[in-house]
Amino acid sequence: ENKRIDNFFIYPNPARDNIWLNTSIESGDASVEIHDISGRLIYLNEKLLITDHRLDINTSNFQSGVYFIRLSAGGSSVTKKLIIN
């Protein structure tokens, strides 16, 4: 199993109700944190299951704005900017 995160892509970005993370991880557990622009933790899921390099996250309860999303797995992490409309 490939647990190292080389990169990940968020789509759609800007988003509205759902986002999909396309990742270099093939399968296994990962954690995702989403913080708002002020650094406040908005979303945390420490037991996401990656299937076929993809994670799905419902963002319909998020307010419009800029967020930062961090994907972590196997001691590796990558952070990206996310915009919610």
C-alpha positions in Angstrom: 0.0 0.0 0.0 1.2 3.5 -0.9 0.8 5.6 2.2 3.0 8.6 1.2 1.2 11.6 0.0 3.0 13.2 -2.9 0.2 15.5 -3.8 -3.6 15.8 -3.9 -6.1 17.7 -5.9 -9.4 19.2 -4.8 -12.3 19.4 -7.2 -14.4 21.3 -7.8 -12.5 24.3 -6.4 -14.3 26.7 -5.8 -16.9 24.2 -4.4 -20.4 24.3 -3.1 -21.9 21.1 -1.7 -19.2 18.4 -2.1 -15.6 18.2 -2.8 -13.5 15.2 -4.0 -9.9 14.8 -3.1 -7.9 13.0 -5.7 -4.7 11.7 -4.0 -1.6 9.7 -4.7 -2.6 7.2 -1.9 -4.0 4.0 -3.4 -5.9 2.7 -0.3 -6.0 2.9 3.4 -6.8 5.2 6.3 -6.1 9.0 6.1 -7.1 12.0 8.1 -8.5 15.3 6.8 -8.6 18.6 8.7 -10.3 21.7 7.3 -9.6 25.1 8.9 -11.1 28.4 8.1 -9.1 31.5 7.2 -8.6 32.4 10.9 -7.2 28.9 11.7 -10.3 27.6 13.4 -10.9 23.8 12.9 -14.1 23.4 10.9 -13.9 19.7 10.0 -11.9 16.7 11.2 -12.2 13.1 10.2 -9.4 10.9 11.3 -10.7 7.7 9.9 -11.3 8.4 6.2 -11.1 5.4 4.0 -9.4 6.1 0.6 -10.7 4.0 -2.3 -9.2 4.3 -5.8 -7.2 7.4 -4.9 -10.3 9.4 -4.0 -12.0 10.9 -0.9 -15.5 12.5 -0.9 -16.4 15.2 1.6 -19.7 16.9 2.1 -19.3 20.7 2.4 -22.9 21.8 2.2 -22.8 23.1 5.8 -19.8 25.3 5.2 -20.2 29.0 4.9 -18.8 30.8 1.8 -15.1 31.6 2.3 -11.5 30.5 2.1 -10.4 27.3 3.9 -7.3 25.2 4.2 -7.5 21.5 3.9 -4.8 19.1 5.2 -4.6 15.5 4.1 -2.4 13.3 6.3 -1.5 9.6 6.0 1.5 7.5 6.9 3.4 10.4 8.5 3.1 12.5 5.4 0.8 15.5 5.0 -0.1 18.1 2.3 -2.2 21.3 2.7 -4.2 23.1 0.0 -6.4 26.1 -0.2 -10.2 25.5 -0.7 -12.8 28.1 -1.7 -16.5 27.5 -0.8 -19.1 29.6 -2.7 
